[in-house]
Amino acid sequence: MSLFDADVTDTLAASGPLAARLRPRSLDEVVGQRHLLAEGSPLRRLVEGGGTTSVVLWGPPGTGKTTLAHIVSRATRRRFRELSAVTAGVKDVRAVIDEARDTLFMSGVRTVLFIDEVHRFTRTQQDALLPSVEKGWVTLVAATTENPFFSVVAPLLSRSLLLTLEPLSDADIADLVERAVADPRGYGGRLTLTEEARDHLVRLSGGDGRRALTALEAGAEAALAAARDADTGGAADADADSDADIDTTGGGDSAGEAVPLRLELLERAVDRSAVRYDREGDQHYDVVSAFIKSMRGGDVDAALHYLARMLEAGEDPRFVARRMIILASEDVGMADPGALGVAVSAAQALELVGLPEARLALAQAVIHLTLAPKSNTVITAIDAATADVRAGRLGPVPPHLRDAHYRGASRLGHGAGYRYPHDHPDGVVRQQYAPDVLAGSDYYRPTGHGFERRATERVEFLRGVLRGRPPEPPADPAG
């Protein structure tokens, strides 16, 4: 448990990691989250107006949840107290609340209580917060990476304003790393980024600002160390020796020229090769196309390769999950009816767990969809039905199928002659359901793949009964 005032926290951060040194001090310094920072927005009103509304900040790691909590405290000139749900218990929660209540009554100063990873609190721990939030003893700022509708108790959620943070865009990440290079709290112009290195940092980040700054710090320290070694003619340290083959000319000399951070050194520093992938260009569409076609074609190894390639490139995993849900109906369909459930479950697991753990659920779904028997009859069936509707082949609903529950319906003949299927031995009876203009139309034409092998027999039986056709004779096993 930490109980630092905001000013003390700032002092400690000044000598800490790059991400901590560059933490924004006002809303105007925040990168991204424009939907939360507009004039008149609830968050801006909370910061500038000093309101007492508690908030739940929901978003992926590295999007600014902790930063916003510090800004709220600093802007409203309140005491700032922080609890980590990983280490704090009910006793810790009550101690902070008692202190906040006493301070409010004695000096009129309110307390901002920041709880990181609030989803890790048990229901009892979350319930302990309710009285203080409801009575305004504390302004709660709770952060979570998990869906709060599943992880935060309803009474606490209903007493708080839910603010959703989005992953930072590529432009946001690029702006963040360029700011880190120029800002005196960062490298103050001692470093420059090549375009390839900056693009690699954007790819590595996956929308996570902290991840981008951590990777930048690793690369920057390696580049500066190599430049010092080159100036002194010796090995600054073991890491500098290993980078001796990297070109650092043109920077770091006695004249104070900026040291360039190039892609090769950055890759070595973060121990991760660049993924050649442009999420906004042709590579995006090419890789996604190859991913879909590999699953459709049954190449499980290629499909897993493209999944890994997209995730490593920072592709939105929700986009990947949506593509698999579509494929489950479009290309697998009734050949394996369970495939859709697998794809949907993977998407739900992504929402509940998040990356990197959810990549296992995505990979499992990819394997299932790729190995499943394939049929495109679902899309051909709905396309055929849609084409008839768009062509005007509608026709009135047959009278015996019309609603007969309202007064006067019987006088119109609605429902007359309807035959209730459950009253018949096979649960099906000869009866027309389609409009006259479409009677006898066959939209669904099952294949012999997977489950559809059995579906074919069932479809033929049902159509035969419904349309009054005699049953087909069984096939001759001898051919």
C-alpha positions as CSV (number, residue, x, y, z in Angstrom):
1,M,0.0,0.0,0.0
2,S,1.3,3.5,-0.8
3,L,0.1,6.7,0.8
4,F,2.1,9.3,-1.0
5,D,1.0,12.9,-1.5
6,A,1.0,13.9,-5.2
7,D,4.0,16.2,-4.8
8,V,6.1,13.4,-3.1
9,T,5.1,11.0,-5.9
10,D,6.2,13.6,-8.5
11,T,9.6,13.9,-6.8
12,L,10.2,10.2,-6.8
13,A,9.1,9.9,-10.4
14,A,11.6,12.6,-11.5
15,S,14.4,10.1,-11.1
16,G,12.5,7.1,-12.2
17,P,11.8,5.4,-15.5
18,L,11.2,7.4,-18.6
19,A,7.4,6.8,-18.5
20,A,7.3,8.1,-15.0
21,R,9.4,11.2,-15.7
22,L,7.2,12.1,-18.7
23,R,3.9,11.6,-16.9
24,P,1.6,14.5,-17.9
25,R,1.0,17.2,-15.3
26,S,-2.2,18.6,-16.8
27,L,-5.0,17.5,-19.2
28,D,-3.4,19.6,-21.9
29,E,-0.3,17.3,-21.8
30,V,-2.3,14.1,-22.1
31,V,-1.8,12.2,-25.4
32,G,-4.8,10.6,-26.9
33,Q,-8.2,10.2,-25.3
34,R,-9.7,13.2,-27.1
35,H,-13.2,12.0,-26.4
36,L,-12.6,12.4,-22.7
37,L,-10.8,15.8,-22.9
38,A,-13.1,17.9,-24.9
39,E,-14.4,21.2,-23.4
40,G,-17.3,20.5,-21.1
41,S,-16.6,16.7,-20.8
42,P,-17.2,15.1,-17.5
43,L,-13.5,14.5,-16.9
44,R,-12.6,18.1,-17.6
45,R,-15.4,19.3,-15.4
46,L,-14.1,17.1,-12.6
47,V,-10.6,18.5,-13.0
48,E,-11.4,22.1,-13.5
49,G,-14.5,22.4,-11.4
50,G,-13.4,20.3,-8.4
51,G,-16.5,18.2,-8.3
52,T,-17.0,15.2,-6.1
53,T,-18.0,12.6,-8.7
54,S,-16.2,9.3,-8.4
55,V,-15.0,7.7,-11.6
56,V,-14.1,4.3,-12.9
57,L,-11.4,4.4,-15.6
58,W,-11.6,1.4,-17.9
59,G,-9.0,0.8,-20.6
60,P,-6.0,-1.3,-21.7
61,P,-2.6,-0.9,-20.1
62,G,-0.6,2.2,-20.9
63,T,-3.5,4.4,-21.9
64,G,-3.3,6.9,-19.0
65,K,-5.5,5.7,-16.2
66,T,-2.9,6.4,-13.4
67,T,-1.9,9.6,-15.1
68,L,-5.5,10.9,-15.1
69,A,-5.9,10.0,-11.4
70,H,-2.8,12.1,-10.5
71,I,-4.1,15.0,-12.7
72,V,-7.4,15.0,-10.9
73,S,-5.7,15.2,-7.5
74,R,-3.2,17.9,-8.5
75,A,-5.8,20.1,-10.3
76,T,-8.3,20.0,-7.4
77,R,-5.6,20.5,-4.8
78,R,-6.8,17.6,-2.8
79,R,-4.9,15.0,-0.8
80,F,-4.0,12.0,-3.0
81,R,-4.0,8.5,-1.6
82,E,-3.2,5.4,-3.6
83,L,-4.0,1.7,-3.0
84,S,-3.0,-1.2,-5.1
85,A,-5.7,-3.9,-5.2
86,V,-2.9,-6.5,-5.5
87,T,-1.6,-5.8,-2.0
88,A,-4.3,-3.9,0.0
89,G,-6.9,-5.6,2.1
90,V,-10.2,-4.5,3.7
91,K,-8.2,-3.1,6.7
92,D,-6.1,-0.9,4.5
93,V,-9.2,0.4,2.7
94,R,-10.9,1.3,6.0
95,A,-7.8,3.0,7.3
96,V,-7.6,5.3,4.3
97,I,-11.3,6.0,4.5
98,D,-11.1,6.9,8.2
99,E,-8.2,9.2,7.6
100,A,-10.0,10.9,4.7
101,R,-13.2,11.4,6.7
102,D,-11.3,12.9,9.7
103,T,-9.3,15.2,7.4
104,L,-12.5,16.4,5.7
105,F,-14.2,17.2,9.0
106,M,-11.2,18.8,10.6
107,S,-9.8,20.9,7.7
108,G,-12.3,20.7,4.9
109,V,-9.8,19.1,2.6
110,R,-11.1,16.3,0.5
111,T,-9.1,13.1,-0.5
112,V,-8.8,11.5,-3.9
113,L,-8.4,7.8,-3.4
114,F,-6.9,6.0,-6.4
115,I,-7.3,2.3,-6.6
116,D,-5.3,0.6,-9.3
117,E,-6.5,-2.7,-10.7
118,V,-9.8,-2.5,-8.7
119,H,-11.0,-5.6,-10.5
120,R,-8.7,-7.6,-8.2
121,F,-10.7,-6.4,-5.1
122,T,-13.1,-8.9,-3.7
123,R,-16.8,-8.0,-3.4
124,T,-16.3,-7.4,0.3
125,Q,-13.4,-5.0,-0.3
126,Q,-15.4,-3.1,-3.0
127,D,-18.5,-3.0,-0.7
128,A,-16.3,-1.4,2.0
129,L,-15.8,1.6,-0.3
130,L,-19.6,2.3,-0.8
131,P,-20.3,4.5,2.3
132,S,-17.3,6.8,1.7
133,V,-18.2,7.2,-1.9
134,E,-21.9,7.8,-1.3
135,K,-21.2,10.4,1.5
136,G,-18.4,12.1,-0.4
137,W,-15.7,11.5,2.1
138,V,-13.4,10.5,-0.8
139,T,-13.4,11.0,-4.5
140,L,-12.8,7.6,-5.8
141,V,-10.7,7.1,-9.0
142,A,-10.7,3.4,-9.8
143,A,-8.7,1.9,-12.7
144,T,-9.3,-1.4,-14.3
145,T,-8.2,-3.2,-17.5
146,E,-11.2,-5.6,-17.3
147,N,-14.8,-5.0,-18.2
148,P,-16.2,-3.2,-15.1
149,F,-19.7,-4.6,-15.7
150,F,-18.2,-8.0,-14.8
151,S,-15.5,-7.0,-12.4
152,V,-16.9,-4.1,-10.3
153,V,-19.9,-4.5,-8.0
154,A,-23.1,-2.9,-9.3
155,P,-23.7,-0.5,-6.3
156,L,-20.2,0.9,-6.7
157,L,-20.5,1.2,-10.5
158,S,-23.8,3.0,-10.2
159,R,-22.3,5.6,-7.9
160,S,-19.4,6.3,-10.2
161,L,-19.0,7.8,-13.7
162,L,-17.6,5.2,-16.1
163,L,-14.9,6.6,-18.5
164,T,-13.6,4.3,-21.2
165,L,-10.0,4.9,-22.4
166,E,-9.1,3.7,-25.9
167,P,-5.7,2.3,-27.0
168,L,-3.5,5.1,-28.3
169,S,-3.5,5.6,-32.1
170,D,-0.3,5.3,-34.1
171,A,-0.2,9.1,-34.4
172,D,-0.5,9.4,-30.6
173,I,2.4,7.0,-30.0
174,A,4.5,8.8,-32.6
175,D,3.8,12.1,-30.9
176,L,4.6,10.6,-27.5
177,V,8.0,9.3,-28.4
178,E,9.0,12.5,-30.3
179,R,8.0,14.4,-27.2
180,A,10.1,12.1,-25.0
181,V,13.1,12.8,-27.3
182,A,12.7,16.6,-27.1
183,D,11.4,17.1,-23.5
184,P,14.0,18.0,-20.9
185,R,12.3,15.4,-18.6
186,G,13.2,12.9,-21.3
187,Y,16.3,13.2,-23.5
188,G,16.2,16.9,-24.0
189,G,17.4,16.8,-27.6
190,R,20.4,14.6,-26.9
191,L,18.8,11.9,-29.1
192,T,17.2,11.7,-32.5
193,L,15.0,9.0,-33.9
194,T,15.3,7.7,-37.4
195,E,12.0,7.3,-39.2
196,E,12.4,3.5,-39.2
197,A,13.1,3.4,-35.4
198,R,10.1,5.6,-34.7
199,D,7.8,3.4,-36.8
200,H,9.2,0.3,-35.0
201,L,8.3,1.9,-31.6
202,V,4.8,2.5,-32.9
203,R,4.5,-1.1,-33.9
204,L,5.9,-2.4,-30.7
205,S,3.5,-0.3,-28.6
206,G,0.2,-1.9,-29.6
207,G,-1.5,1.3,-28.5
208,D,0.3,1.2,-25.1
209,G,2.2,4.4,-24.4
210,R,4.1,3.0,-21.4
211,R,5.4,0.1,-23.6
212,A,6.5,2.5,-26.3
213,L,8.5,4.6,-23.8
214,T,10.0,1.6,-22.1
215,A,11.3,0.3,-25.5
216,L,12.5,3.8,-26.4
217,E,14.4,4.0,-23.1
218,A,16.1,0.7,-23.7
219,G,17.2,1.8,-27.2
220,A,18.2,5.3,-26.1
221,E,20.4,4.1,-23.3
222,A,22.1,1.7,-25.7
223,A,22.6,4.4,-28.3
224,L,24.0,6.9,-25.8
225,A,26.3,4.3,-24.3
226,A,27.6,3.3,-27.7
227,A,28.2,7.0,-28.5
228,R,30.1,7.6,-25.3
229,D,32.2,4.5,-26.0
230,A,33.0,5.8,-29.5
231,D,34.1,9.2,-28.1
232,T,36.4,7.7,-25.5
233,G,37.7,4.9,-27.7
234,G,37.0,2.3,-25.1
235,A,34.1,0.1,-24.0
236,A,31.7,1.9,-21.7
237,D,30.2,-1.4,-20.6
238,A,29.5,-4.9,-21.9
239,D,26.4,-3.8,-23.7
240,A,28.3,-1.1,-25.6
241,D,30.8,-3.8,-26.7
242,S,28.0,-5.9,-28.2
243,D,26.8,-2.9,-30.2
244,A,30.2,-1.8,-31.5
245,D,29.2,-2.9,-35.0
246,I,26.3,-0.5,-35.0
247,D,26.9,2.8,-36.9
248,T,26.7,5.7,-34.4
249,T,28.7,8.2,-36.5
250,G,27.3,11.7,-36.7
251,G,26.2,12.0,-33.0
252,G,27.4,12.2,-29.5
253,D,30.7,14.0,-30.0
254,S,32.1,16.7,-27.9
255,A,30.2,19.4,-29.8
256,G,27.0,18.0,-28.3
257,E,25.5,16.7,-31.5
258,A,22.4,14.5,-31.0
259,V,22.9,10.8,-31.1
260,P,20.8,9.0,-33.7
261,L,18.8,6.0,-32.6
262,R,18.6,3.6,-35.6
263,L,16.4,0.6,-36.2
264,E,19.1,-2.0,-35.9
265,L,20.2,-0.8,-32.5
266,L,16.7,-0.4,-31.3
267,E,15.9,-4.0,-32.3
268,R,18.9,-5.3,-30.5
269,A,18.1,-3.3,-27.4
270,V,14.6,-4.5,-27.1
271,D,15.5,-8.0,-28.4
272,R,12.6,-8.0,-30.9
273,S,12.8,-7.8,-34.7
274,A,10.7,-5.3,-36.6
275,V,7.5,-6.7,-38.0
276,R,7.1,-5.4,-41.5
277,Y,3.5,-4.4,-41.3
278,D,1.6,-1.2,-42.0
279,R,-1.8,-1.3,-40.3
280,E,-3.0,1.5,-42.6
281,G,-1.7,0.3,-45.9
282,D,-1.5,-2.7,-48.3
283,Q,0.2,-4.9,-45.7
284,H,-2.8,-4.7,-43.5
285,Y,-5.2,-6.0,-46.2
286,D,-2.7,-8.5,-47.5
287,V,-2.0,-10.1,-44.2
288,V,-5.7,-10.2,-43.2
289,S,-6.6,-11.7,-46.6
290,A,-3.9,-14.4,-46.2
291,F,-5.1,-15.1,-42.7
292,I,-8.7,-15.7,-43.8
293,K,-7.7,-17.7,-46.8
294,S,-5.3,-19.9,-44.8
295,M,-8.2,-20.8,-42.4
296,R,-10.6,-21.4,-45.3
297,G,-8.0,-23.6,-47.0
298,G,-7.2,-25.7,-44.0
299,D,-3.5,-24.6,-43.5
300,V,-3.4,-24.4,-39.7
301,D,0.3,-23.5,-39.6
302,A,0.0,-20.6,-42.0
303,A,-3.1,-19.4,-40.2
304,L,-1.2,-19.3,-36.9
305,H,1.7,-17.5,-38.5
306,Y,-0.6,-14.7,-39.8
307,L,-2.3,-14.5,-36.4
308,A,1.0,-14.1,-34.6
309,R,2.1,-11.6,-37.3
310,M,-0.9,-9.4,-36.8
311,L,-0.7,-9.5,-33.0
312,E,3.0,-8.7,-33.0
313,A,2.4,-5.8,-35.4
314,G,-0.1,-4.3,-33.0
315,E,-3.2,-5.1,-35.0
316,D,-6.4,-4.5,-33.0
317,P,-7.2,-8.0,-31.6
318,R,-10.9,-7.2,-31.6
319,F,-10.6,-6.9,-35.4
320,V,-9.0,-10.3,-35.6
321,A,-11.8,-11.8,-33.4
322,R,-14.5,-10.2,-35.6
323,R,-13.0,-11.7,-38.7
324,M,-13.0,-15.2,-37.2
325,I,-16.7,-14.8,-36.2
326,I,-17.5,-13.9,-39.8
327,L,-15.5,-16.8,-41.1
328,A,-17.2,-19.2,-38.7
329,S,-20.6,-18.6,-40.5
330,E,-19.3,-17.8,-44.0
331,D,-16.9,-20.6,-44.5
332,V,-17.6,-23.2,-41.9
333,G,-21.3,-22.7,-41.4
334,M,-23.4,-25.8,-40.8
335,A,-20.6,-28.2,-41.6
336,D,-19.5,-27.5,-38.0
337,P,-22.3,-25.6,-36.1
338,G,-20.1,-25.3,-33.0
339,A,-17.5,-23.3,-34.8
340,L,-19.5,-20.1,-34.4
341,G,-19.6,-20.6,-30.6
342,V,-15.9,-21.2,-30.5
343,A,-15.2,-17.9,-32.4
344,V,-17.6,-15.9,-30.2
345,S,-16.1,-17.4,-27.0
346,A,-12.7,-16.3,-28.2
347,A,-13.9,-12.8,-28.7
348,Q,-15.5,-12.8,-25.2
349,A,-12.3,-14.2,-23.7
350,L,-10.4,-11.3,-25.3
351,E,-12.8,-8.8,-23.7
352,L,-12.6,-10.5,-20.2
353,V,-8.9,-11.3,-20.1
354,G,-7.1,-9.1,-22.6
355,L,-3.7,-9.6,-24.2
356,P,-1.3,-11.2,-23.9
357,E,-3.2,-14.1,-22.3
358,A,-6.2,-14.0,-24.7
359,R,-3.9,-14.8,-27.6
360,L,-4.3,-18.4,-26.4
361,A,-8.1,-18.3,-26.9
362,L,-7.6,-16.6,-30.3
363,A,-5.1,-19.3,-31.3
364,Q,-7.4,-22.1,-30.2
365,A,-10.2,-20.6,-32.3
366,V,-7.9,-20.3,-35.3
367,I,-7.0,-24.0,-35.0
368,H,-10.6,-25.1,-34.6
369,L,-11.8,-23.0,-37.6
370,T,-9.0,-24.1,-39.8
371,L,-9.4,-27.8,-39.0
372,A,-13.2,-27.7,-39.2
373,P,-15.0,-29.1,-42.3
374,K,-16.1,-26.2,-44.6
375,S,-19.3,-25.1,-46.2
376,N,-20.4,-21.8,-47.6
377,T,-24.1,-22.7,-47.7
378,V,-25.0,-20.2,-45.0
379,I,-23.9,-17.2,-47.0
380,T,-25.3,-18.6,-50.3
381,A,-28.6,-19.3,-48.7
382,I,-29.0,-15.8,-47.1
383,D,-27.7,-14.2,-50.3
384,A,-30.3,-16.0,-52.4
385,A,-33.1,-15.1,-50.0
386,T,-32.0,-11.5,-49.9
387,A,-31.8,-11.3,-53.7
388,D,-35.5,-12.4,-53.9
389,V,-36.5,-9.8,-51.3
390,R,-34.7,-7.1,-53.2
391,A,-36.2,-8.2,-56.4
392,G,-39.7,-7.6,-55.0
393,R,-40.6,-11.3,-54.6
394,L,-42.4,-10.8,-51.3
395,G,-46.1,-11.8,-51.4
396,P,-48.5,-11.7,-48.5
397,V,-48.1,-13.9,-45.5
398,P,-50.4,-16.9,-45.9
399,P,-53.7,-16.4,-43.9
400,H,-53.2,-19.4,-41.7
401,L,-49.9,-18.1,-40.5
402,R,-51.1,-14.6,-39.6
403,D,-51.5,-13.4,-36.0
404,A,-54.9,-14.6,-34.6
405,H,-54.6,-13.3,-31.0
406,Y,-56.3,-9.9,-31.3
407,R,-60.0,-9.3,-31.3
408,G,-61.6,-9.5,-34.8
409,A,-58.7,-11.6,-36.3
410,S,-61.0,-14.7,-36.7
411,R,-63.5,-12.7,-38.7
412,L,-60.6,-11.9,-41.1
413,G,-59.8,-15.6,-41.4
414,H,-56.4,-15.1,-39.7
415,G,-55.0,-18.4,-38.3
416,A,-57.8,-20.5,-39.8
417,G,-56.5,-23.9,-40.9
418,Y,-53.1,-23.6,-39.1
419,R,-51.8,-27.0,-38.2
420,Y,-49.8,-27.2,-35.0
421,P,-46.7,-29.3,-35.6
422,H,-46.4,-30.7,-32.1
423,D,-49.8,-32.4,-32.6
424,H,-48.2,-34.7,-35.2
425,P,-45.9,-37.7,-34.6
426,D,-42.8,-36.4,-36.4
427,G,-43.2,-32.8,-35.2
428,V,-43.8,-31.7,-38.8
429,V,-46.9,-31.6,-41.0
430,R,-47.7,-30.7,-44.6
431,Q,-48.2,-27.0,-44.6
432,Q,-47.1,-23.9,-46.7
433,Y,-45.1,-21.4,-44.8
434,A,-43.6,-19.2,-47.6
435,P,-45.7,-16.7,-49.5
436,D,-47.3,-18.1,-52.7
437,V,-44.8,-16.4,-54.9
438,L,-41.9,-18.3,-53.2
439,A,-43.5,-21.7,-52.6
440,G,-41.0,-24.4,-53.4
441,S,-37.9,-22.1,-53.3
442,D,-34.8,-23.9,-52.0
443,Y,-32.3,-21.4,-50.5
444,Y,-30.4,-23.7,-48.3
445,R,-28.6,-26.5,-50.2
446,P,-26.4,-28.5,-47.8
447,T,-23.2,-30.1,-48.8
448,G,-21.9,-33.5,-47.8
449,H,-19.2,-32.0,-45.5
450,G,-19.2,-32.6,-41.7
451,F,-22.5,-32.1,-40.0
452,E,-24.2,-31.2,-43.3
453,R,-24.0,-34.8,-44.3
454,R,-26.8,-35.4,-41.8
455,A,-28.4,-32.1,-42.5
456,T,-29.0,-33.1,-46.1
457,E,-31.1,-36.0,-45.1
458,R,-33.1,-33.9,-42.6
459,V,-33.7,-31.1,-45.1
460,E,-35.0,-33.6,-47.7
461,F,-37.3,-35.2,-45.2
462,L,-38.7,-31.9,-44.0
463,R,-39.2,-30.5,-47.5
464,G,-40.9,-33.7,-48.5
465,V,-43.4,-33.6,-45.7
466,L,-44.1,-29.9,-45.9
467,R,-44.6,-30.0,-49.7
468,G,-46.4,-33.4,-49.8
469,R,-43.8,-35.2,-51.8
470,P,-43.3,-39.0,-51.3
471,P,-40.1,-39.8,-49.5
472,E,-37.1,-40.6,-51.6
473,P,-36.1,-44.3,-51.8
474,P,-33.0,-45.2,-49.9
475,A,-29.8,-45.2,-51.9
476,D,-28.6,-48.6,-53.1
477,P,-25.4,-49.4,-51.2
478,A,-24.1,-51.4,-54.2
479,G,-24.3,-48.3,-56.3
